[in-house]
Amino acid sequence: MDNSGRVFVSDEHVNRITIFDGEGAYRYHWGRPGTEDGELNGPSGIAFDSQGILWVVDS
């Protein structure tokens, strides 16, 4: 969850990060399959650091 209350979910089956608002409603998603910069290949975890930067664990 970010500072705005949005919930971020990594989905390794469709290679994207999905974002929901604080009430659980779908807002948007990002990511596409691949191995280049900006592409995802099985994102299996996410975390925010102390500065609010989202880190994605990707294979």
Secondary structure, 3 states (H helix, E strand, C coil): CCCCCCEEEEECCCCEEEEECCCCCEEEEECCECCCCCCECCCCEEEECCCCCEEEECC
